[in-house]
């Protein structure tokens, strides 16, 4: 995205591109985001880090650089839990780690 984009322009752009994200290997969901400073982007949830890195190195990256003239800023996070506020469901991605002290 450009360094700053108006809300209406961003919304129109997201309406145009969002349908193209269906069927991408390993993509669980993408949130298209914008703030009042005109910053826009996406939050992606992936099945694996490998799927994410494969996607970000392919045609998607080439398209970003071609359209906006710069490389995207990408940060990777691990999701430990997802809470669905509508249903009340909470999904944990792995069990908790229990710390134990060894007796000496």
Backbone bond lengths (Angstrom), bond angles and torsions (degrees), N, CA, C in turn:
res aa  C-N    CA-C-N  psi(-1)  N-CA   C-N-CA  omega(-1)  CA-C   N-CA-C  phi
1 X - - - 1.447 - - 1.531 108.23 -
2 X 1.310 116.49 155.42 1.457 118.46 173.86 1.527 110.10 -63.26
3 X 1.327 116.57 165.67 1.467 120.32 -178.13 1.524 111.62 -56.48
4 X 1.323 116.99 -31.91 1.462 121.45 178.06 1.527 108.25 -145.19
5 X 1.317 115.92 138.15 1.463 120.45 -179.39 1.526 109.01 -139.81
6 X 1.320 116.05 139.96 1.463 120.91 178.55 1.525 109.68 -70.84
7 X 1.320 115.38 151.89 1.468 121.46 -176.87 1.529 111.99 -54.99
8 X 1.324 116.81 -50.23 1.465 120.55 -177.11 1.528 111.47 -62.59
9 X 1.334 116.72 -39.58 1.467 120.36 178.76 1.522 110.77 -66.51
10 X 1.321 115.82 -41.31 1.463 120.71 179.44 1.529 110.47 -64.87
11 X 1.313 116.15 -45.84 1.462 120.87 179.97 1.529 110.93 -59.84
12 X 1.323 116.54 -44.05 1.465 120.51 178.53 1.530 110.78 -62.91
13 X 1.322 116.73 -41.80 1.467 121.09 179.02 1.525 110.82 -62.98
14 X 1.324 116.78 -45.43 1.465 120.40 -179.00 1.529 111.31 -65.40
15 X 1.334 117.03 -37.75 1.471 119.74 176.40 1.527 110.53 -61.64
16 X 1.315 116.07 -34.87 1.461 121.01 -179.50 1.530 111.83 -71.41
17 X 1.341 117.84 -43.14 1.470 120.06 -171.17 1.525 114.93 -95.04
18 X 1.324 118.50 -22.03 1.470 120.80 -174.20 1.528 113.83 -55.53
19 X 1.328 119.76 -43.13 1.468 118.53 -179.38 1.530 113.86 -59.95
20 X 1.312 118.19 -23.07 1.458 121.80 -179.32 1.516 114.65 -73.34
21 X 1.329 117.84 -5.75 1.458 120.43 -178.47 1.524 113.11 -92.33
22 X 1.315 118.32 -1.33 1.459 120.84 175.43 1.517 110.07 -72.47
23 X 1.318 116.35 141.36 1.458 120.64 174.85 1.512 115.98 79.76
24 X 1.325 118.83 9.54 1.465 120.62 177.08 1.521 108.37 -77.12
25 X 1.328 116.18 129.74 1.463 121.76 -176.05 1.530 111.24 -55.13
26 X 1.319 115.52 121.37 1.454 121.86 174.68 1.514 116.15 84.26
27 X 1.335 118.40 -8.86 1.465 120.15 -178.96 1.520 109.79 -79.26
28 X 1.329 115.94 121.83 1.463 121.62 177.54 1.524 109.58 -86.11
29 X 1.329 115.96 -49.86 1.468 120.05 178.08 1.520 109.35 -161.96
30 X 1.317 114.09 158.86 1.459 121.27 173.47 1.513 108.08 -133.19
31 X 1.324 116.00 133.24 1.457 122.03 172.18 1.526 107.21 -103.34
32 X 1.320 116.41 128.71 1.457 122.50 177.74 1.528 106.47 -94.32
33 X 1.327 117.16 120.22 1.463 120.34 -170.08 1.533 112.16 -121.38
34 X 1.335 115.03 154.48 1.464 123.44 179.04 1.517 107.71 -153.46
35 X 1.348 117.33 148.76 1.463 119.44 172.28 1.524 110.29 -129.47
36 X 1.325 115.96 171.73 1.464 121.20 -174.10 1.518 113.66 -68.32
37 X 1.330 118.20 -12.36 1.461 121.02 173.81 1.524 111.36 -80.01
38 X 1.347 116.53 -5.45 1.455 121.18 -179.59 1.514 113.91 88.40
39 X 1.329 116.32 12.10 1.463 120.96 176.99 1.521 108.28 -86.95
40 X 1.324 116.05 134.96 1.462 120.52 -179.04 1.521 109.67 -135.43
41 X 1.315 115.34 161.16 1.455 119.40 178.64 1.507 110.77 176.82
42 X 1.320 115.01 -153.62 1.452 120.10 -178.99 1.510 111.71 -146.48
43 X 1.313 114.65 150.77 1.461 122.35 172.51 1.522 105.63 -117.42
44 X 1.317 115.71 118.54 1.458 121.92 -175.54 1.522 109.78 -108.43
45 X 1.312 116.97 142.37 1.462 121.79 171.15 1.524 106.85 -117.22
46 X 1.335 115.95 125.90 1.458 123.24 -173.58 1.516 111.58 -117.63
47 X 1.319 115.71 155.78 1.467 121.73 172.93 1.524 110.52 -66.93
48 X 1.338 117.02 -36.15 1.469 120.60 -178.27 1.524 110.03 -152.29
49 X 1.316 115.39 158.12 1.463 121.45 176.11 1.527 110.28 -63.63
50 X 1.324 116.14 -32.21 1.468 120.26 179.45 1.527 111.15 -64.53
51 X 1.345 116.36 -42.39 1.469 119.96 177.19 1.527 110.76 -62.15
52 X 1.326 116.56 -42.57 1.465 120.81 -179.83 1.523 110.87 -61.97
53 X 1.318 116.55 -49.81 1.468 120.00 -177.48 1.524 111.67 -64.89
54 X 1.324 117.52 -36.37 1.469 120.35 177.79 1.529 110.20 -63.39
55 X 1.321 116.89 -42.45 1.465 121.05 -179.94 1.522 111.26 -65.00
56 X 1.326 116.96 -45.76 1.460 121.30 -175.15 1.524 113.32 -71.31
57 X 1.336 118.29 -11.95 1.462 120.56 179.36 1.523 112.52 -98.39
58 X 1.299 118.45 -9.91 1.458 121.50 -172.74 1.512 113.80 -94.68
59 X 1.328 115.63 -145.06 1.466 121.56 -177.76 1.530 113.29 -58.21
60 X 1.335 117.17 -28.94 1.468 119.85 178.15 1.523 110.03 -57.91
61 X 1.346 117.00 -48.94 1.465 121.38 -178.91 1.526 110.59 -62.72
62 X 1.319 116.81 -44.66 1.465 120.32 178.86 1.528 110.67 -57.99
63 X 1.329 117.05 -41.53 1.458 121.21 179.48 1.518 112.78 -65.70
64 X 1.328 116.50 -39.83 1.471 120.67 178.76 1.523 109.97 -62.39
65 X 1.329 116.28 -49.06 1.468 120.62 -178.38 1.529 110.30 -63.38
66 X 1.321 117.07 -40.85 1.468 120.84 -179.96 1.527 111.39 -65.27
67 X 1.345 117.08 -44.33 1.473 120.71 -177.19 1.523 113.16 -73.28
68 X 1.339 116.40 -40.47 1.462 119.07 -169.80 1.520 114.29 -113.35
69 X 1.335 117.35 -7.76 1.456 120.52 175.67 1.512 115.60 73.09
70 X 1.323 117.06 14.86 1.467 119.97 178.24 1.524 109.75 -152.67
71 X 1.315 114.24 163.31 1.464 119.96 178.78 1.528 109.85 -84.49
72 X 1.314 117.41 144.89 1.468 120.07 179.49 1.526 111.32 -73.78
73 X 1.307 115.25 155.68 1.465 120.92 172.01 1.518 107.00 -91.02
74 X 1.327 116.69 118.48 1.461 121.27 -177.70 1.519 108.73 -120.98
75 X 1.317 115.86 128.92 1.465 122.24 173.45 1.515 107.60 -122.15
76 X 1.318 116.09 143.05 1.461 121.34 179.62 1.524 109.37 -109.14
77 X 1.320 115.94 134.78 1.455 123.01 176.93 1.521 108.42 -129.25
78 X 1.308 116.70 154.31 1.461 122.31 173.35 1.523 107.17 -96.66
79 X 1.319 116.95 132.75 1.463 121.86 176.05 1.519 108.56 -93.00
80 X 1.321 117.16 119.95 1.461 121.48 178.56 1.521 112.16 -93.51
81 X 1.326 116.72 -28.44 1.462 119.79 -178.64 1.520 109.57 -155.33
82 X 1.335 114.92 149.83 1.460 121.93 174.80 1.523 107.16 -128.89
83 X 1.332 115.95 124.51 1.461 121.55 178.68 1.524 108.44 -109.74
84 X 1.323 116.51 124.50 1.458 121.80 175.83 1.528 107.09 -95.04
85 X 1.316 116.21 105.77 1.463 120.61 -175.94 1.528 112.53 -65.30
86 X 1.328 118.13 -27.38 1.467 120.75 -179.60 1.520 111.83 -71.48
87 X 1.331 116.60 -42.20 1.468 120.36 -176.65 1.519 113.17 -99.08
88 X 1.331 116.70 -17.82 1.461 120.25 -175.45 1.519 113.18 82.59
89 X 1.331 117.19 1.36 1.465 120.67 179.86 1.523 110.70 -72.14
90 X 1.317 115.66 139.87 1.458 122.42 173.54 1.518 107.40 -125.51
91 X 1.321 116.12 123.71 1.457 121.71 177.20 1.518 108.82 -111.74
92 X 1.330 115.96 125.90 1.455 121.78 175.65 1.518 108.46 -100.04
93 X 1.319 116.58 139.82 1.456 120.01 -177.37 1.522 112.72 -85.09
94 X 1.320 117.14 -17.78 1.459 121.45 177.61 1.525 108.69 -161.03
95 X 1.334 116.70 158.13 1.466 118.75 -179.74 1.529 111.04 -70.15
96 X 1.345 116.27 159.78 1.464 119.04 179.43 1.523 111.15 -68.83
97 X 1.312 115.06 154.60 1.462 121.46 175.81 1.517 106.98 -95.35
98 X 1.324 115.49 128.50 1.458 120.32 179.56 1.520 108.72 -102.27
99 X 1.306 115.83 125.27 1.465 120.03 178.14 1.518 108.67 -86.98
100 X 1.317 115.59 134.93 1.462 120.35 177.76 1.515 109.62 -125.78
101 X 1.294 115.18 141.00 1.467 119.89 174.91 1.522 108.26 -94.76
102 X 1.309 116.24 133.30 1.462 120.27 176.97 1.518 109.68 -79.85
103 X 1.325 115.77 133.80 1.467 119.70 176.94 1.524 108.56 -77.21
104 X 1.295 116.55 134.75 1.472 120.28 -179.26 1.499 111.21 -97.86
